[in-house]
Amino acid sequence: MASRSTLENACVSPQSNLNRVSRFSASSYPLFFCLLLIALVSPLIAFGNELFVQELERSLLMPLVEQAPGAAVVVVVDGEVVLQKAWGVKRQGDDTPITPFTLFRIASISKTFASAAAAILIEESQLSWQTPLNQSLNVDFKRKDYGDQINLSHLMSQTSGLMPHAYTNLVEDNMSYKRIVDRLNRVDFVCAPGKCYGYQNVVFSLVGDVVEANTGKDYATFVKDKLFEPLNMQRASFGRTAFLEDSNHAAPHIWTGNRWAPTRTTDHYYRIPPAAGVNASIDDMTAWLLAQLGHEPEVLSPEMLDTLHAGVIKTTRKQAHYARRKGISNMHYGLGWRVFDYRGEPGFIQHGGYVRGMRSEMMFNRRLQTGFVFLTNSEPNHLGNLVFDYLDLYQKRLSPKDVAQAD
């Protein structure tokens, strides 16, 4: 079933492809027929969306929420927010509820802000995605010939060529970011830059140094000025201090074997802001989701989104951390995003995040104008299935059976 936006666009543009609505072209019908079609189909679409949201809550979200101290979600269908909701408490043992404005650590979803910041930097400077990193920085790598080739695209697409997760262990050991970067000359390359996928946190975060070297602003300030403020992400912030000093933040929780227990908010991954330093509420992430769907072209232009969402390097299912699922194909890492096809439909964009006691998940499809963000202050089982369970349910909405039941 076509969405309302698909029908409206077809009426406005006679050359639009309405194959999802009819086997005839839009130009075969006068304008009044298009308007009539919209009037007839829109209530069915709206009802289908309502059924979808009800079933989504009942069968997918509540099983996750019921095993977590707290959570928050936003869901967009046909370009409209159809659900924004929060459940549970900020801290187990305290009745203070999570609200749409409660801050969570979004962990590696922070990488999606880094790639957008890089795109804006490129648009506003003389840099390109292919500009060598060492034109802005002085970083020593074990192989100078390969190190001199590494560029912004390699950083954002996880194709630096370095051994995967280079020195993530030192982040866990609470070593400072600068000291870790100074040790990159000890890390082996496993391929030439651009030739293989290898997920990074430390090396990825060099984008923040490039931003500062070319703008004179620290990375966090640049992101606030260019993304948080223009998108009205009023609660979003960087760092442990900002997180803990905000009274409306969710505490991380770990499972002890019989209950969820609050745990300390560590500083480790806050030391690499581009990779994992963002704090945000579900209200903030609503704005981020809509921007990624193309609703804020003055901030993130269609051309910019096309670049960010395009697959750069092919990955395996295991490298993408996806469970076995029939229908997943064409998996790539783009610029700060994972990209895949599902059951023949292209253009799904996704990233997850994890730090101790916190999980986050974000997925969307710009062409279909659907997606969601899920945040929780715990580590619930089966959260990794949510992306594909959502897509299976989405494909079933407004099926002939649903329409018959509506009658």
C-alpha positions in Angstrom: 0.0 0.0 0.0 1.4 3.4 -0.9 1.7 6.1 1.8 -0.2 9.3 1.7 2.9 11.2 0.8 3.5 8.9 -2.2 0.0 9.6 -3.5 0.3 13.4 -2.9 3.6 13.5 -4.7 2.2 11.6 -7.7 -0.7 14.1 -8.0 1.7 17.0 -7.9 4.2 15.4 -10.3 2.5 13.5 -13.2 5.8 11.7 -14.0 5.9 10.1 -10.6 5.9 6.4 -10.4 2.6 5.1 -8.9 3.3 1.5 -9.5 2.8 0.8 -5.7 -0.8 2.2 -6.2 -1.8 1.2 -9.7 -0.3 -0.4 -12.8 -1.2 2.8 -14.7 0.9 6.0 -14.7 -0.3 9.0 -12.8 -0.6 10.9 -16.0 -3.5 8.6 -17.0 -5.7 10.2 -14.4 -7.0 13.8 -14.1 -6.0 15.7 -10.9 -9.5 15.3 -9.3 -9.1 11.5 -9.5 -5.8 11.7 -7.6 -7.4 13.8 -5.0 -10.3 11.4 -4.7 -7.8 8.5 -4.4 -6.1 10.3 -1.5 -9.4 11.0 0.2 -10.4 7.3 0.0 -7.1 5.7 0.8 -5.9 8.1 3.6 -8.4 6.7 6.3 -7.1 3.2 5.5 -3.5 4.3 5.8 -4.3 6.1 9.1 -6.1 3.0 10.4 -3.3 0.8 9.3 -0.8 3.0 11.1 -2.9 2.8 14.3 -3.0 -1.0 14.1 0.7 -1.0 13.5 1.5 1.1 16.5 -0.8 -1.0 18.8 0.8 -4.2 17.6 4.3 -2.7 17.9 3.7 -1.8 21.5 2.1 -5.0 22.4 4.3 -7.6 20.7 7.7 -5.9 20.4 8.2 -3.0 22.8 6.4 -4.1 25.9 8.4 -7.4 26.2 11.6 -5.3 26.2 10.2 -2.6 28.5 8.9 -5.1 31.0 12.4 -6.5 31.5 14.1 -3.1 31.9 14.2 -0.4 34.6 13.2 2.2 32.0 13.1 3.0 28.3 11.9 5.5 25.7 11.0 5.2 22.1 10.0 7.3 19.1 8.4 5.8 15.9 7.9 7.5 12.6 5.6 6.1 9.9 4.9 7.9 6.6 7.0 10.8 7.7 4.9 11.4 10.8 5.7 10.8 14.5 3.1 8.1 15.4 4.6 7.2 18.8 6.8 8.9 21.3 6.7 7.3 24.7 8.7 6.7 27.9 8.3 3.9 30.5 9.7 3.0 33.9 12.1 4.8 36.2 15.4 6.6 36.0 16.9 4.6 38.8 15.8 1.3 40.3 14.6 1.8 43.8 13.5 5.4 43.0 10.0 6.1 41.7 11.1 9.1 39.6 9.8 8.3 36.1 11.6 8.6 32.8 10.1 11.3 30.6 10.6 12.2 26.9 13.2 14.7 28.2 15.3 12.3 30.3 18.9 12.0 29.1 20.4 8.7 28.1 23.9 7.9 26.9 23.5 7.0 23.2 27.0 5.5 23.0 28.0 4.6 19.4 25.0 6.3 17.8 27.2 9.3 18.6 29.1 8.3 15.4 26.2 9.4 13.3 26.6 12.9 14.6 30.3 12.8 13.9 29.8 11.9 10.2 27.2 14.7 9.9 29.6 17.1 11.5 32.3 16.0 9.0 29.9 16.6 6.1 29.1 20.1 7.3 32.8 20.8 7.8 33.5 19.8 4.2 30.7 21.9 2.9 32.0 25.0 4.8 35.7 24.6 4.1 38.2 23.6 1.5 38.3 20.0 2.7 36.8 17.0 0.9 36.1 13.4 2.0 39.4 12.5 0.2 41.6 15.1 1.9 44.4 13.3 3.6 44.1 13.3 7.4 47.7 14.5 7.8 47.0 17.7 6.0 45.2 18.8 9.2 46.9 16.7 11.8 50.3 15.2 12.6 49.6 11.6 13.5 52.3 9.0 13.2 51.3 5.6 11.9 53.3 2.4 11.8 53.3 2.5 8.0 53.9 6.1 6.8 52.8 5.3 3.2 49.4 4.0 4.4 49.1 6.7 7.1 49.5 9.4 4.5 46.6 8.0 2.5 44.0 8.0 5.4 41.3 10.5 4.8 38.0 11.6 6.3 36.0 9.1 4.3 38.3 6.3 5.7 37.7 7.5 9.3 33.9 7.7 8.9 33.5 4.5 7.0 35.7 2.4 9.3 38.2 1.7 6.4 41.4 3.1 7.9 43.1 -0.3 7.3 44.2 -0.6 10.9 43.6 -3.6 13.0 40.0 -3.6 14.2 39.2 -1.9 17.5 42.7 -0.5 17.7 43.3 0.3 21.4 39.7 0.1 22.4 41.2 -1.9 25.3 43.1 1.2 26.4 39.9 3.2 26.4 38.5 0.6 28.8 41.7 1.0 30.9 40.8 4.7 31.2 43.9 5.9 29.4 43.6 9.4 28.0 42.7 9.9 24.4 46.0 11.9 23.6 48.2 9.1 25.1 46.3 6.5 23.0 46.7 8.5 19.8 50.4 8.8 20.5 50.6 5.0 20.4 49.0 4.6 17.0 52.4 4.2 15.5 52.5 0.7 17.1 49.3 -0.5 15.5 49.6 -2.8 12.5 47.7 -2.2 9.3 45.8 -5.3 8.0 45.1 -3.7 4.6 45.6 -0.5 2.7 43.2 2.3 3.6 39.8 1.9 1.9 40.3 -1.8 1.2 38.8 -3.5 4.2 36.4 -2.9 7.1 37.7 -2.6 10.6 35.5 -1.0 13.3 37.3 1.7 15.3 36.6 4.0 18.2 39.9 5.8 18.8 40.8 6.2 15.2 37.3 7.2 14.3 37.5 10.0 16.9 40.3 11.7 15.0 37.5 13.5 13.1 37.1 15.6 16.2 40.8 16.7 15.9 40.2 17.5 12.2 37.2 19.7 13.1 39.2 21.6 15.7 42.2 22.1 13.5 40.1 23.6 10.7 37.6 25.6 12.7 39.3 26.6 15.9 36.3 25.2 17.8 36.4 22.1 19.9 34.4 19.2 18.5 31.6 19.4 21.1 31.0 23.1 20.4 31.0 22.6 16.7 28.3 19.9 16.9 26.2 22.0 19.3 26.5 25.0 16.9 25.9 23.1 13.7 23.5 20.3 14.8 22.1 20.4 18.3 20.9 24.1 18.2 19.6 24.2 14.6 17.7 21.0 15.1 16.3 22.3 18.5 17.9 19.4 20.3 17.6 21.3 23.6 18.6 18.6 26.0 21.5 17.0 24.0 25.0 17.4 25.4 28.5 15.9 25.6 30.3 14.3 28.4 30.0 12.7 31.9 29.9 16.0 33.8 27.0 17.4 31.7 25.2 14.0 32.1 25.5 13.7 35.9 24.9 17.3 36.7 21.6 17.2 34.8 19.0 16.1 37.4 16.9 14.5 34.6 19.2 11.7 33.5 18.7 7.9 33.5 21.2 5.9 35.6 22.8 2.8 33.9 21.8 -0.6 35.2 23.4 -4.1 35.1 21.7 -7.5 35.8 22.9 -9.1 39.0 21.2 -12.4 38.3 17.9 -11.6 40.0 17.4 -7.9 39.6 18.6 -4.7 37.8 21.1 -2.7 39.9 22.2 0.8 39.3 25.9 1.1 38.4 28.4 3.8 38.1 28.5 6.1 35.1 32.0 5.6 33.8 34.2 8.2 32.0 35.9 5.8 29.6 34.0 6.3 26.4 33.2 9.9 27.1 37.0 10.4 26.4 36.3 9.9 22.7 33.3 12.2 22.0 32.9 11.5 18.3 32.7 7.8 18.9 30.5 7.6 22.0 30.2 11.0 23.8 26.6 12.2 23.1 23.8 12.4 25.7 20.3 12.8 24.4 16.6 12.4 25.3 14.1 10.7 23.2 12.7 14.1 22.3 16.2 15.1 21.0 16.4 11.8 19.1 13.0 12.5 17.5 14.5 15.6 16.0 17.6 13.6 14.9 15.5 10.9 13.3 13.4 13.4 11.4 16.5 15.2 10.2 17.9 11.9 8.9 14.6 11.3 7.1 15.2 14.5 5.2 12.9 16.9 7.1 15.6 19.5 7.9 17.2 20.2 4.5 18.6 23.5 5.7 20.7 21.6 8.2 21.3 18.3 6.4 20.7 18.7 2.7 19.4 15.8 0.5 22.8 15.7 -1.2 24.5 15.4 2.2 22.2 12.6 3.3 22.7 10.8 0.1 26.5 10.8 0.8 26.2 9.8 4.5 23.7 7.0 3.8 25.5 5.4 0.9 27.3 2.1 1.5 31.1 2.5 1.3 32.5 -0.9 2.4 30.8 -4.3 2.4 30.5 -6.0 5.7 29.4 -9.5 6.8 26.4 -10.2 9.0 28.7 -10.9 11.9 30.6 -7.7 11.4 27.3 -5.8 11.5 26.3 -7.7 14.7 23.1 -8.9 13.1 21.5 -12.2 14.1 20.7 -14.8 11.4 17.6 -13.5 9.7 16.2 -14.5 6.3 16.1 -11.5 4.0 19.1 -9.4 5.1 21.4 -8.6 2.2 23.8 -6.0 0.8 25.2 -5.0 4.1 27.7 -2.1 4.1 29.1 0.5 6.4 28.5 4.0 5.1 29.7 7.2 6.7 28.9 6.7 10.4 26.0 4.4 9.5 25.3 0.8 8.8 23.4 0.2 5.5 21.5 -2.9 4.4 18.6 -4.2 2.2 15.8 -6.3 3.7 13.5 -8.7 1.9 14.3 -6.9 -1.4 13.8 -3.4 -0.1 16.9 -1.2 -0.2 18.0 1.8 1.8 17.7 0.7 5.4 20.1 2.7 7.7 20.9 1.7 11.2 23.3 2.1 14.1 23.3 0.7 17.7 25.0 1.8 20.8 26.3 0.2 24.0 28.1 1.3 27.1 27.9 -0.6 30.4 24.4 -0.4 31.6 22.9 1.4 28.6 21.7 0.3 25.1 20.4 2.3 22.2 19.1 1.4 18.7 18.2 3.5 15.7 16.9 2.5 12.2 15.1 4.2 9.4 14.5 4.2 5.6 14.4 7.6 3.9 12.4 6.4 0.9 9.7 4.7 3.0 9.8 7.5 5.6 9.7 5.2 8.5 12.0 4.5 11.4 12.5 4.4 15.2 14.9 5.1 18.1 14.9 3.0 21.2 16.8 4.0 24.4 17.1 2.1 27.6 19.1 2.4 30.9 19.8 -1.3 30.9 20.9 -4.2 28.7 17.7 -6.1 27.9 17.9 -9.5 26.1 16.8 -9.6 22.5 17.1 -5.9 21.8 19.3 -6.9 18.8 16.2 -8.4 17.2 14.1 -5.2 17.4 15.3 -3.8 14.0 14.2 -6.8 12.0 11.1 -7.6 14.1 10.0 -4.0 13.4 10.6 -4.4 9.7 8.6 -7.7 9.6 5.7 -6.0 11.4 6.0 -2.9 9.2 5.6 -5.0 6.0 2.4 -6.6 7.4 0.6 -3.3 8.1 -2.5 -2.7 6.1 -2.4 -6.3 4.7 -5.7 -7.5 3.1 -6.5 -9.3 6.3 -6.1 -6.0 8.3 -8.4 -4.2 5.8 -11.0 -7.0 6.1 -10.9 -6.7 9.9 -11.4 -3.0 9.6 -14.5 -3.5 7.6 
